[in-house]
C-alpha cells in the first residue's frame, strides 16, 4: 500500500495500523513464554519445535515492524527482505508448529513411537537450515536484490550461496522425518509424553472409534463418562 501513490495522511494511517498489529502479537509471544516459565518443561522434540516456532515467529514479527514504516518499506518493497520476512512468519513459523504437533500427538494417533535422538537431530538441522536459508535474504533485500527474478547480479553471490547451503541442510533434515528412519513400529499401551494428563491422553494409543458414549468431563485427573 505504501508504494501505490497514496497521500501522506493515508500512508500515516497504514503505518500506524500496521505497527499496532505488533501489540497483540507481542502479547501472544509473552503469554507463550509465561506459560512455559510457569510449567514443568521437558525439552523433548515437540518442546524444541515449539521453542523454535516462538523464535522464528518473533524474528518475523520484528522484521514486520520494520516493514510497517512507510519510508523503509518504499526502499525494500518487492525485494528479498519481504521474502525473508513472510517466510519467517508464515512458512517456517507455521511449519515448526505443525512439526511440534506431529511429534506430540503422532504416538496417540497411530500407536507408533519416534526415536528421541533422531527427532532432535531433525529439529536442530532444520532450525539451522532454515535460518541459513532465510536470514541472508534480509541482507539481500537491503542490498537491493529484487524478488521474482530468475537470475541475480554477481554482487549478490555471497549471501545467495549461504541461502542455498541452508536449503540443502533443510532438505537433509526433512529426510529424518520423511522416511521410516524416525518412527518405529513398536506399539506401546500408551505413548504418553512425560505424563501428560489432558483429556486426549486418557485413552490408549491408538484410541478406538466412539470412545465416549457422552461428552466427557475431566475432574481431578479422573475421567467421568
N, CA and C of each residue as an Amber inpcrd file, in Angstrom:
protein
   675
   0.8150000  -1.2130000   0.0000000   0.0000000   0.0000000   0.0000000
   0.8470000   1.2610000   0.0000000   2.0740000   1.1530000   0.5360000
   2.9180000   2.3450000   0.6320000   3.4690000   2.7840000  -0.7300000
   3.3790000   1.9470000  -1.7310000   4.0710000   2.2290000  -2.9940000
   3.1190000   2.4830000  -4.1580000   1.8500000   2.7340000  -3.8820000
   0.8720000   2.8940000  -4.9650000   0.4530000   4.3500000  -5.1570000
   1.1540000   5.2930000  -4.5140000   0.8370000   6.7030000  -4.7180000
  -0.2000000   7.2680000  -3.7760000  -0.2820000   6.7280000  -2.5610000
  -1.2410000   7.2480000  -1.5810000  -0.7990000   8.6120000  -1.0880000
  -1.7860000   9.3830000  -0.5770000  -1.4270000  10.6660000   0.0350000
  -0.8090000  10.4160000   1.4030000  -0.1760000  11.4340000   1.9580000
   0.5960000  11.2690000   3.1950000  -0.2900000  10.8840000   4.3780000
  -1.5150000  11.4010000   4.4510000  -2.4000000  11.0540000   5.5660000
  -2.7600000   9.5650000   5.5430000  -3.0400000   9.0400000   4.3480000
  -3.3750000   7.6160000   4.2460000  -2.1640000   6.7510000   4.5510000
  -0.9830000   7.1860000   4.0990000   0.2410000   6.4560000   4.4130000
   0.4720000   6.4250000   5.9200000   0.2300000   7.5420000   6.5900000
   0.3790000   7.5870000   8.0480000  -0.5950000   6.6360000   8.7290000
  -1.8190000   6.5430000   8.1760000  -2.8010000   5.6220000   8.7530000
  -2.3260000   4.1750000   8.6260000  -1.8920000   3.7870000   7.4240000
  -1.4550000   2.4070000   7.2220000  -0.2120000   2.0970000   8.0500000
   0.6810000   3.0650000   8.2110000   1.8510000   2.8530000   9.0720000
   1.4240000   2.5680000  10.5010000   0.5040000   3.3870000  11.0200000
   0.0450000   3.2140000  12.3980000  -0.7070000   1.8940000  12.5690000
  -1.6080000   1.6000000  11.6330000  -2.4050000   0.3850000  11.7500000
  -1.5290000  -0.8620000  11.6900000  -0.5190000  -0.8370000  10.8270000
   0.3610000  -1.9960000  10.6970000   1.2120000  -2.1830000  11.9510000
   1.7110000  -1.0790000  12.5160000   2.5420000  -1.2000000  13.7120000
   1.7290000  -1.6030000  14.9300000   0.4360000  -1.2480000  14.9640000
  -0.4090000  -1.6300000  16.0940000  -0.5970000  -3.1430000  16.1460000
  -0.4790000  -3.8120000  14.9920000  -0.5830000  -5.2720000  14.9750000
   0.4650000  -5.8980000  15.8910000   1.6060000  -5.2030000  16.0700000
   2.6640000  -5.7510000  16.9190000   2.2290000  -5.8780000  18.3750000
   1.2030000  -5.1250000  18.8010000   0.7800000  -5.1660000  20.2160000
   0.1580000  -6.5110000  20.5700000  -0.9220000  -6.9550000  19.8970000
  -1.4490000  -8.2890000  20.2530000  -0.4830000  -9.4210000  19.9350000
   0.3420000  -9.2310000  18.8850000   1.3300000 -10.2610000  18.5720000
   2.3450000 -10.4070000  19.6980000   2.8280000  -9.2760000  20.2180000
   3.7390000  -9.3240000  21.3610000   3.0930000  -9.9390000  22.5830000
   1.8030000  -9.6600000  22.7920000   1.0940000 -10.2580000  23.9320000
   1.0380000 -11.7650000  23.8030000   0.8380000 -12.2720000  22.5870000
   0.8160000 -13.7240000  22.3830000   2.1710000 -14.3340000  22.7210000
   3.2330000 -13.6960000  22.2450000   4.5670000 -14.2440000  22.4850000
   4.8780000 -14.2860000  23.9740000   4.5740000 -13.1910000  24.6880000
   4.8510000 -13.1650000  26.1270000   3.9530000 -14.1360000  26.8840000
   2.7250000 -14.3460000  26.4150000   1.8650000 -15.3250000  27.0930000
   2.3840000 -16.7390000  26.8950000   2.9070000 -17.0380000  25.7030000
   3.5170000 -18.3560000  25.4770000   4.7320000 -18.5510000  26.3750000
   5.5790000 -17.5320000  26.4490000   6.7720000 -17.6430000  27.2940000
   6.3910000 -17.7750000  28.7620000   5.3490000 -17.0560000  29.1950000
   4.9060000 -17.1700000  30.5930000   4.3590000 -18.5580000  30.8790000
   3.6490000 -19.1350000  29.9100000   3.1430000 -20.4930000  30.0900000
   4.2900000 -21.4840000  30.2500000   5.3170000 -21.3260000  29.4160000
   6.4830000 -22.2050000  29.5180000   7.1930000 -22.0050000  30.8470000
   7.3440000 -20.7350000  31.2580000   8.0360000 -20.4370000  32.5170000
   7.2840000 -21.0050000  33.7220000   5.9580000 -20.9910000  33.6580000
   5.1730000 -21.4720000  34.7930000   4.9480000 -22.9620000  34.8050000
   5.4260000 -23.6630000  33.7880000   5.2020000 -25.0910000  33.7150000
   6.4440000 -25.8950000  34.0400000   6.2820000 -27.2050000  34.0020000
   7.3990000 -28.1320000  34.1790000   7.8360000 -28.5810000  32.7890000
   8.9140000 -28.0070000  32.3040000   9.2950000 -28.1570000  30.9020000
  10.1850000 -29.3760000  30.7140000   9.8190000 -30.2110000  29.7610000
  10.6480000 -31.3300000  29.3220000  11.1140000 -31.0030000  27.9130000
  12.4140000 -30.8800000  27.7200000  12.9350000 -30.4910000  26.4240000
  13.0620000 -31.7120000  25.5150000  11.8890000 -32.2570000  25.1620000
  11.8220000 -33.3080000  24.1680000  11.5980000 -32.6710000  22.7960000
  11.5180000 -33.4960000  21.7650000  11.4080000 -32.9760000  20.3970000
  10.2170000 -32.0480000  20.1950000   8.9970000 -32.3860000  20.6740000
   7.8900000 -31.4400000  20.4830000   8.1460000 -30.0840000  21.1430000
   8.7780000 -30.0850000  22.3210000   9.0430000 -28.8220000  23.0000000
  10.0750000 -27.9950000  22.2460000  11.0920000 -28.6500000  21.7050000
  12.0850000 -27.9170000  20.9180000  11.4500000 -27.2880000  19.6920000
  10.5440000 -27.9980000  19.0400000   9.8740000 -27.4050000  17.8760000
   8.9740000 -26.2410000  18.2990000   8.3490000 -26.3370000  19.4640000
   7.5470000 -25.2110000  19.9500000   8.4300000 -24.0040000  20.2400000
   9.5940000 -24.2300000  20.8510000  10.5210000 -23.1320000  21.1010000
  11.0510000 -22.5480000  19.7950000  11.3260000 -23.4200000  18.8260000
  11.7740000 -22.9400000  17.5270000  10.7110000 -22.1000000  16.8440000
   9.4460000 -22.5000000  16.9890000   8.3500000 -21.6980000  16.4290000
   8.3220000 -20.3000000  17.0250000   8.4410000 -20.2080000  18.3590000
   8.4180000 -18.8930000  19.0080000   9.5760000 -18.0350000  18.5250000
  10.7540000 -18.6320000  18.3980000  11.9370000 -17.8950000  17.9570000
  11.7560000 -17.3590000  16.5410000  11.3470000 -18.2280000  15.6130000
  11.1890000 -17.8120000  14.2230000  10.0460000 -16.8150000  14.0700000
   8.9530000 -17.0390000  14.7840000   7.8140000 -16.1240000  14.7120000
   8.1890000 -14.7430000  15.2410000   9.0240000 -14.6950000  16.2870000
   9.4610000 -13.4080000  16.8300000  10.3490000 -12.6650000  15.8420000
  11.2850000 -13.3660000  15.2170000  12.1420000 -12.7190000  14.2180000
  11.3030000 -12.1680000  13.0710000  10.3370000 -12.9580000  12.6120000
   9.4550000 -12.4740000  11.5540000   8.6270000 -11.2820000  11.9900000
   8.1990000 -11.2550000  13.2420000   7.4320000 -10.1200000  13.7340000
   8.2610000  -8.8530000  13.8160000   9.5060000  -8.9830000  14.2500000
  10.3800000  -7.8100000  14.3450000  10.6370000  -7.2210000  12.9580000
  10.9150000  -8.0700000  11.9760000  11.1190000  -7.5600000  10.6230000
   9.8290000  -6.9970000  10.0420000   8.6820000  -7.4650000  10.5220000
   7.4120000  -6.8970000  10.0940000   7.2260000  -5.4770000  10.5970000
   7.6730000  -5.2070000  11.8120000   7.6220000  -3.8320000  12.3290000
   8.4930000  -2.9110000  11.4850000   9.6340000  -3.4320000  11.0270000
  10.4990000  -2.6380000  10.1390000   9.7530000  -2.2970000   8.8530000
   9.0650000  -3.2840000   8.2760000   8.3340000  -3.0500000   7.0340000
   7.1090000  -2.1740000   7.2350000   6.6510000  -2.0390000   8.4630000
   5.4930000  -1.1860000   8.7150000   5.8090000   0.2900000   8.5330000
   7.0600000   0.6560000   8.5970000   7.4470000   2.0560000   8.3970000
   7.4450000   2.3770000   6.9110000   6.6580000   3.3750000   6.5340000
   6.4610000   3.6750000   5.1130000   7.7750000   4.0020000   4.4240000
   8.6290000   4.7810000   5.0720000   9.8800000   5.1710000   4.4290000
  10.7780000   3.9900000   4.1330000  10.8430000   3.0350000   5.0710000
  11.6660000   1.8460000   4.8560000  11.0180000   0.9300000   3.8240000
   9.6920000   0.7820000   3.9160000   9.0080000  -0.1350000   3.0210000
   9.1460000   0.3020000   1.5650000   9.1620000   1.5980000   1.3140000
   9.3390000   2.0640000  -0.0660000  10.7060000   1.6900000  -0.6220000
  11.6950000   1.5470000   0.2540000  13.0400000   1.1840000  -0.1950000
  13.1760000  -0.3180000  -0.4300000  12.5690000  -1.1200000   0.4400000
  12.7560000  -2.5740000   0.3500000  11.5490000  -3.2660000  -0.2630000
  10.5690000  -2.5160000  -0.7570000   9.4040000  -3.1290000  -1.4020000
   9.8270000  -3.9860000  -2.5890000   9.2230000  -5.1890000  -2.6810000
   9.4850000  -6.1190000  -3.7740000  10.9450000  -6.5640000  -3.8330000
  11.6110000  -6.5800000  -2.6700000  12.9610000  -7.1190000  -2.5920000
  12.9360000  -8.3920000  -1.7470000  14.0880000  -9.0060000  -1.6000000
  14.1770000 -10.2410000  -0.8300000  14.0050000 -10.0150000   0.6680000
  14.0180000  -8.7650000   1.1210000  13.7230000  -8.5030000   2.5340000
  12.2970000  -8.9500000   2.8530000  11.3710000  -8.6750000   1.9490000
   9.9830000  -9.0840000   2.1480000   9.8630000 -10.6050000   2.1180000
  10.6110000 -11.2510000   1.2330000  10.5850000 -12.7120000   1.1480000
  11.0610000 -13.3320000   2.4590000  12.1780000 -12.8090000   2.9800000
  12.6730000 -13.3240000   4.2540000  11.6890000 -13.1060000   5.3820000
  11.0310000 -11.9500000   5.3930000  10.0790000 -11.6300000   6.4650000
   8.9100000 -12.6040000   6.4860000   8.2090000 -12.7570000   5.3560000
   6.9860000 -13.5610000   5.4370000   7.2850000 -15.0520000   5.5170000
   8.4840000 -15.4870000   5.0960000   8.8200000 -16.8920000   5.3050000
   9.0850000 -17.1890000   6.7780000   9.6750000 -16.2470000   7.4980000
   9.8800000 -16.4470000   8.9350000   8.5440000 -16.5590000   9.6590000
   7.5600000 -15.7670000   9.2640000   6.2820000 -15.7540000   9.9740000
   5.3860000 -16.9070000   9.5110000   5.1060000 -16.9570000   8.2160000
   4.0780000 -17.8580000   7.7030000   4.6210000 -19.2340000   7.3390000
   5.7980000 -19.2820000   6.7640000   6.3140000 -20.5660000   6.2990000
   6.9730000 -21.3420000   7.4300000   8.0900000 -20.8300000   7.9490000
   8.8260000 -21.5850000   8.9580000   8.1400000 -21.5460000  10.3150000
   7.5360000 -20.4080000  10.6680000   6.8300000 -20.3620000  11.9410000
   5.7250000 -21.4030000  11.9980000   4.8740000 -21.4400000  10.9680000
   3.7800000 -22.4060000  10.9400000   4.2990000 -23.8340000  10.8290000
   5.3440000 -24.0380000  10.0450000   5.8840000 -25.3930000   9.8560000
   6.4110000 -25.9720000  11.1570000   7.1210000 -25.1720000  11.9420000
   7.6400000 -25.6700000  13.2140000   6.5010000 -25.9910000  14.1740000
   5.4300000 -25.2080000  14.1560000   4.2750000 -25.5300000  14.9790000
   3.6200000 -26.8370000  14.5620000   3.5500000 -27.0860000  13.2480000
   2.9820000 -28.3370000  12.7470000   3.8470000 -29.5220000  13.1650000
   5.1580000 -29.3800000  13.0470000   6.0490000 -30.4650000  13.4550000
   5.9310000 -30.7460000  14.9530000   5.7640000 -29.6950000  15.7520000
   5.5700000 -29.9040000  17.1940000   4.3390000 -30.7530000  17.4500000
   3.2390000 -30.4520000  16.7380000   2.0230000 -31.2420000  16.9020000
   2.1800000 -32.6670000  16.4070000   2.9070000 -32.8420000  15.2920000
   3.1170000 -34.1890000  14.7600000   3.8720000 -35.0540000  15.7610000
   4.9670000 -34.5250000  16.2870000   5.7580000 -35.3160000  17.2370000
   4.9910000 -35.5620000  18.5350000   4.1750000 -34.6030000  18.9410000
   3.4870000 -34.7380000  20.2300000   2.3180000 -35.7210000  20.1550000
   1.5210000 -35.6340000  19.0850000   0.3020000 -36.4420000  19.0030000
   0.4090000 -37.6390000  18.0700000   1.5470000 -37.8040000  17.3790000
   1.6650000 -38.9140000  16.4360000   1.5210000 -40.2560000  17.1370000
   2.1180000 -40.3740000  18.3200000   2.0110000 -41.6250000  19.0570000
   0.5870000 -41.9490000  19.4500000  -0.1750000 -40.9270000  19.8370000
  -1.5620000 -41.1550000  20.2150000  -2.4080000 -41.5230000  19.0070000
  -2.1250000 -40.9020000  17.8660000  -2.9390000 -41.1430000  16.6720000
  -2.6430000 -42.4730000  16.0250000  -1.4100000 -42.9320000  16.0860000
  -1.0120000 -44.1250000  15.3310000  -0.5370000 -45.2800000  16.1980000
  -0.1400000 -45.0150000  17.4220000   0.4390000 -46.0590000  18.2470000
   1.9160000 -46.2770000  17.9970000   2.5000000 -45.5270000  17.0630000
   3.9260000 -45.6320000  16.7850000   4.6950000 -44.7100000  17.7260000
   5.9870000 -44.9370000  17.8380000   6.8260000 -44.0810000  18.6670000
   8.0280000 -43.6270000  17.8530000   8.4800000 -42.4170000  18.1190000
   9.6350000 -41.9030000  17.3980000  10.8890000 -42.0320000  18.2500000
  12.0280000 -41.9990000  17.5920000  13.3100000 -42.0840000  18.2840000
  13.7090000 -40.6770000  18.7040000  13.8350000 -40.4580000  19.9990000
  14.0320000 -39.1110000  20.5220000  15.3000000 -38.4710000  19.9820000
  16.3880000 -39.2100000  19.9370000  17.6420000 -38.6370000  19.4640000
  17.5510000 -38.1700000  18.0210000  16.9340000 -38.9870000  17.1790000
  16.8000000 -38.6070000  15.7790000  15.8060000 -37.4680000  15.6060000
  14.7990000 -37.4200000  16.4610000  13.8650000 -36.3030000  16.4080000
  14.5560000 -34.9830000  16.7080000  15.4660000 -34.9990000  17.6860000
  16.1780000 -33.7620000  17.9970000  17.1930000 -33.4100000  16.9140000
  17.7910000 -34.4250000  16.2820000  18.6510000 -34.1370000  15.1300000
  17.8340000 -33.4840000  14.0220000  16.6090000 -33.9820000  13.8170000
  15.7130000 -33.3790000  12.8200000  15.4540000 -31.9120000  13.1500000
  15.1890000 -31.6120000  14.4260000  14.9160000 -30.2240000  14.7980000
  16.1200000 -29.3300000  14.5610000  17.2620000 -29.7230000  15.0740000
  18.4250000 -28.8350000  15.0070000  18.9110000 -28.6300000  13.5900000
  18.8960000 -29.6780000  12.7670000  19.3030000 -29.4900000  11.3800000
  18.3080000 -28.6040000  10.6340000  17.0040000 -28.7830000  10.9010000
  16.0080000 -27.9330000  10.2420000  16.1020000 -26.4960000  10.7380000
  16.3070000 -26.3100000  12.0330000  16.3900000 -24.9600000  12.5960000
  17.5970000 -24.2110000  12.0310000  18.7360000 -24.8710000  11.9930000
  19.9280000 -24.2420000  11.4240000  19.7400000 -24.0050000   9.9280000
  19.1580000 -24.9730000   9.2300000  18.9940000 -24.8530000   7.7890000
  18.0850000 -23.7060000   7.3810000  16.9410000 -23.5700000   8.0440000
  16.0120000 -22.5100000   7.6330000  16.5550000 -21.1270000   7.9800000
  17.2960000 -21.0200000   9.0780000  17.8860000 -19.7160000   9.4000000
  18.9860000 -19.3480000   8.4020000  19.7800000 -20.3420000   7.9980000
  20.7840000 -20.0700000   6.9760000  20.1360000 -19.7520000   5.6320000
  18.9340000 -20.2530000   5.4030000  18.2670000 -20.0010000   4.1270000
  17.6320000 -18.6180000   4.0810000  16.8660000 -18.2680000   5.1170000
  16.0140000 -17.0840000   5.0300000  16.6050000 -15.8370000   5.6760000
  17.4820000 -15.9820000   6.6670000  18.0370000 -14.7660000   7.2710000
  18.9060000 -13.9790000   6.2900000  19.7380000 -14.6320000   5.4540000
  20.5020000 -13.8450000   4.4660000  19.6300000 -13.0740000   3.4840000
  18.3700000 -13.4720000   3.3200000  17.5010000 -12.7460000   2.4020000
  17.2510000 -11.3200000   2.8680000  17.3090000 -11.0960000   4.1820000
  17.1560000  -9.7230000   4.6680000  18.3250000  -8.8520000   4.1930000
  19.5300000  -9.3860000   4.2540000  20.6840000  -8.6330000   3.7610000
  20.6150000  -8.4240000   2.2500000  20.1460000  -9.4430000   1.5350000
  19.9930000  -9.2920000   0.0940000  18.9700000  -8.2120000  -0.2420000
  17.8800000  -8.1710000   0.5230000  16.8700000  -7.1530000   0.2750000
  17.3670000  -5.7500000   0.5720000  18.1050000  -5.6070000   1.6760000
  18.6750000  -4.2960000   1.9990000  19.6960000  -3.8610000   0.9550000
  20.3510000  -4.8400000   0.3150000  21.3080000  -4.5210000  -0.7340000
  20.6340000  -4.2350000  -2.0680000  19.3130000  -4.4790000  -2.1470000
  18.5800000  -4.1260000  -3.3530000  18.2760000  -5.2550000  -4.2970000
  18.4320000  -6.5160000  -3.8580000  18.1360000  -7.6290000  -4.7600000
  16.6300000  -7.7910000  -4.9150000  16.0870000  -7.6590000  -6.1310000
  14.6290000  -7.7570000  -6.3190000  14.1560000  -9.1980000  -6.2750000
  12.9130000  -9.3980000  -5.8740000  12.3010000 -10.7130000  -5.9090000
  11.6690000 -10.9470000  -7.2830000  11.2020000 -12.1890000  -7.4790000
  10.5610000 -12.6050000  -8.7380000  11.5090000 -12.4690000  -9.9300000
  12.7770000 -12.6860000  -9.7090000  13.7590000 -12.6790000 -10.7890000
  14.4220000 -14.0540000 -10.8680000  14.6390000 -14.5630000 -12.0830000
  15.2320000 -15.8940000 -12.2280000  16.7500000 -15.8480000 -12.1160000
  17.3470000 -14.6770000 -12.0910000  18.7920000 -14.5400000 -12.0170000
  19.1090000 -13.3330000 -11.1470000  20.3620000 -13.1970000 -10.7350000
  20.7600000 -12.0690000  -9.8970000  22.1650000 -11.6290000 -10.2910000
  22.4920000 -10.3970000  -9.9100000  23.8090000  -9.8480000 -10.2270000
  24.8890000 -10.5530000  -9.4140000  26.1010000 -10.5120000  -9.9120000
  27.2100000 -11.2030000  -9.2500000  27.4840000 -10.6500000  -7.8560000
  27.0990000  -9.4070000  -7.5930000  27.3610000  -8.8200000  -6.2750000
  26.5250000  -9.4750000  -5.1850000  25.4730000 -10.2160000  -5.5520000
  24.6260000 -10.9010000  -4.5770000  25.0180000 -12.3610000  -4.3910000
  26.1450000 -12.7670000  -4.9660000  26.5170000 -14.1860000  -4.9750000
  26.7570000 -14.7280000  -3.5690000  27.4020000 -13.9410000  -2.7070000
  27.8010000 -14.4410000  -1.3920000  26.6340000 -14.8930000  -0.5450000
  25.6600000 -13.9950000  -0.3150000  24.5170000 -14.3470000   0.5320000
  23.6340000 -15.3970000  -0.1240000  23.5480000 -15.3820000  -1.4550000
  22.7740000 -16.4280000  -2.1260000  23.4140000 -17.8000000  -1.9490000
  24.7370000 -17.8510000  -1.8910000  25.4140000 -19.1200000  -1.6470000
  25.0990000 -19.6410000  -0.2550000  25.0790000 -18.7260000   0.7410000
  24.7260000 -19.1250000   2.1080000  23.2910000 -19.6580000   2.1490000
  22.3740000 -18.9590000   1.4720000  20.9760000 -19.3890000   1.4570000
  20.8190000 -20.7480000   0.7770000  21.5540000 -20.9750000  -0.3010000
  21.4740000 -22.2710000  -0.9830000  22.0210000 -23.3910000  -0.1050000
  23.0970000 -23.1210000   0.6330000  23.6480000 -24.1130000   1.5530000
  22.6440000 -24.4260000   2.6550000  21.9630000 -23.3980000   3.1650000
  20.9370000 -23.6340000   4.1770000  19.7720000 -24.4490000   3.6450000
  19.3820000 -24.2130000   2.3920000  18.3000000 -25.0010000   1.7920000
  18.6890000 -26.4720000   1.6860000  19.9580000 -26.7470000   1.4020000
  20.4320000 -28.1330000   1.3320000  20.3550000 -28.7940000   2.7070000
  20.7620000 -28.0630000   3.7490000  20.6660000 -28.6120000   5.1100000
  19.2070000 -28.8790000   5.4740000  18.2970000 -27.9690000   5.1010000
  16.8730000 -28.1590000   5.3890000  16.3350000 -29.3970000   4.6890000
  16.7510000 -29.6250000   3.4450000  16.2930000 -30.8070000   2.7090000
  16.7820000 -32.0890000   3.3860000  18.0270000 -32.0810000   3.8250000
  18.5640000 -33.2590000   4.5070000  17.7990000 -33.5130000   5.8090000
  17.4320000 -32.4520000   6.5220000  16.7100000 -32.6190000   7.7780000
  15.3370000 -33.2400000   7.5650000  14.6820000 -32.8850000   6.4480000
  13.3590000 -33.4460000   6.1850000  13.4340000 -34.9540000   5.9690000
  14.5590000 -35.4470000   5.4690000  14.7190000 -36.8900000   5.2860000
  14.6510000 -37.6310000   6.6140000  14.9740000 -36.9330000   7.7160000
  14.8820000 -37.5520000   9.0320000  13.4300000 -37.8490000   9.4070000
  12.4880000 -37.1530000   8.7780000  11.0690000 -37.3600000   9.0750000
  10.3570000 -38.0970000   7.9660000  10.7760000 -37.8750000   6.7150000
  10.0070000 -38.3690000   5.5770000  10.0360000 -39.8870000   5.4620000
  11.1690000 -40.5120000   5.7710000  11.2890000 -41.9490000   5.6020000
  10.9960000 -42.7150000   6.8730000  11.2290000 -44.0220000   6.8570000
  10.9930000 -44.8470000   8.0510000  12.1360000 -44.7480000   9.0520000
  12.9580000 -43.7030000   8.9340000  14.1240000 -43.5670000   9.8050000
  13.6830000 -43.2060000  11.2200000  12.6620000 -42.3940000  11.3060000
  12.3790000 -41.7310000  12.5720000  11.3790000 -42.4720000  13.4490000
  10.3420000 -43.0380000  12.8350000   9.2720000 -43.6230000  13.6220000
   9.3890000 -45.1410000  13.6260000   9.2690000 -45.7150000  14.7940000
   9.4250000 -47.1580000  14.9620000   8.0540000 -47.8040000  15.0790000
   7.8910000 -49.0270000  14.5640000   6.5780000 -49.6820000  14.6000000
   6.2720000 -50.3450000  15.9250000   7.0090000 -50.0270000  16.9520000
   6.7690000 -50.6460000  18.2540000   5.5800000 -49.9720000  18.9210000
   4.5440000 -50.7400000  19.1370000   3.3560000 -50.1960000  19.7860000
   3.4600000 -50.4060000  21.3010000   3.0280000 -49.3970000  22.0100000
   3.0370000 -49.4870000  23.4620000   1.6220000 -49.2370000  23.9710000
   1.3040000 -49.6530000  25.1930000  -0.0420000 -49.4090000  25.7120000
  -0.4150000 -47.9400000  25.6900000   0.5500000 -47.0790000  25.9250000
   0.2720000 -45.6440000  25.8700000   1.5730000 -44.9010000  25.6100000
   1.6190000 -44.2060000  24.4810000   2.7910000 -43.3860000  24.1710000
   2.5990000 -42.0090000  24.7900000   2.4640000 -41.9870000  26.0750000
   2.1560000 -40.7630000  26.7990000   3.4290000 -39.9470000  26.9800000
   3.4910000 -38.7070000  26.4460000   4.7250000 -37.9220000  26.5680000
   4.8760000 -37.2940000  27.9420000   5.8110000 -37.8100000  28.7260000
   6.1580000 -37.2180000  30.0110000   4.9290000 -36.9690000  30.8940000
   4.0990000 -38.0090000  31.0530000   2.9730000 -37.9740000  31.9850000
   1.9790000 -36.8630000  31.6640000   1.6310000 -36.7010000  30.3990000
   0.6020000 -35.7420000  30.0230000  -0.7310000 -36.1850000  30.6050000
  -1.5300000 -35.2490000  31.0980000  -2.7710000 -35.5820000  31.7940000
  -3.9950000 -34.9550000  31.1540000  -3.8570000 -34.3450000  29.9670000
  -5.0240000 -33.7710000  29.3260000  -5.9210000 -34.8700000  28.7870000
  -7.1260000 -34.4770000  28.4050000  -8.1950000 -35.4460000  28.1800000
  -7.8650000 -36.4630000  27.1000000  -7.1810000 -36.0210000  26.0180000
  -6.9550000 -36.9480000  24.9170000  -6.0080000 -38.0760000  25.2890000
  -5.2130000 -37.8930000  26.3630000  -4.2380000 -38.9110000  26.7420000
  -4.8050000 -39.9170000  27.7470000  -6.0920000 -39.8170000  28.0660000
  -6.6890000 -40.7740000  28.9860000  -7.0330000 -42.0930000  28.2980000
  -6.9260000 -42.1150000  26.9680000  -7.1770000 -43.3370000  26.2230000
  -5.8590000 -43.9550000  25.7720000  -5.9220000 -45.2350000  25.4490000
  -4.7380000 -45.9140000  24.9620000  -4.4560000 -45.4780000  23.5360000
  -3.2310000 -45.7170000  23.0920000  -2.8610000 -45.4470000  21.7040000
  -2.9020000 -46.7880000  20.9530000  -3.6100000 -46.8870000  19.8670000
  -4.4090000 -45.8950000  19.1840000  -5.8290000 -45.9300000  19.7500000
  -6.4600000 -44.7560000  20.0070000  -7.8020000 -44.7880000  20.5870000
  -8.8070000 -45.3990000  19.6280000  -9.7760000 -46.1160000  20.1870000
 -10.8080000 -46.7370000  19.3690000 -11.8240000 -45.6890000  18.9290000
 -12.6280000 -46.0700000  17.9520000 -13.6850000 -45.1740000  17.4940000
 -14.8100000 -45.1150000  18.5300000 -15.4310000 -43.9650000  18.6400000
 -16.5660000 -43.7690000  19.5530000 -16.2030000 -44.1990000  20.9780000
 -15.1450000 -43.5960000  21.5100000 -14.6560000 -43.9820000  22.8340000
 -15.6540000 -43.6060000  23.9170000 -16.2090000 -42.4020000  23.8280000
 -17.0870000 -41.9070000  24.8800000 -18.5430000 -41.9840000  24.4200000
 -19.3900000 -42.5000000  25.2840000 -20.8180000 -42.5660000  24.9730000
 -21.4950000 -41.2140000  25.1460000 -20.8830000 -40.3280000  25.9240000
 -21.3910000 -38.9650000  26.0940000 -20.1970000 -38.0360000  26.2910000
 -20.4530000 -36.7400000  26.3210000 -19.3880000 -35.7570000  26.4330000
 -18.6070000 -35.9750000  27.7220000 -17.2950000 -36.2290000  27.6340000
 -16.5040000 -36.4900000  28.8460000 -16.2180000 -35.2090000  29.6160000
 -16.0670000 -35.3430000  30.9300000 -15.7170000 -34.2280000  31.8110000
 -14.5130000 -34.6420000  32.6300000 -13.4900000 -33.8020000  32.6580000
 -12.2640000 -34.1090000  33.3860000 -12.3290000 -33.4520000  34.7480000
 -12.3020000 -34.2620000  35.8110000 -12.3490000 -33.7520000  37.1810000
 -11.2450000 -34.4230000  37.9890000 -10.2770000 -33.6150000  38.3810000
  -9.1620000 -34.0850000  39.2160000  -8.4690000 -35.2900000  38.5940000
  -8.1960000 -35.1820000  37.2780000  -7.4770000 -36.2130000  36.5300000
  -8.2220000 -37.5330000  36.4770000  -9.5590000 -37.5270000  36.7400000
 -10.3650000 -38.7380000  36.6810000 -11.4110000 -38.5380000  35.5950000
 -11.5210000 -39.4990000  34.6840000 -12.4800000 -39.3850000  33.6040000
 -13.8600000 -39.7420000  34.0930000 -14.8100000 -38.8850000  33.7730000
 -16.2230000 -39.1600000  34.0830000 -16.9430000 -39.2670000  32.7600000
 -17.4580000 -40.4250000  32.4320000 -18.1110000 -40.6340000  31.1430000
 -19.6120000 -40.7750000  31.3280000
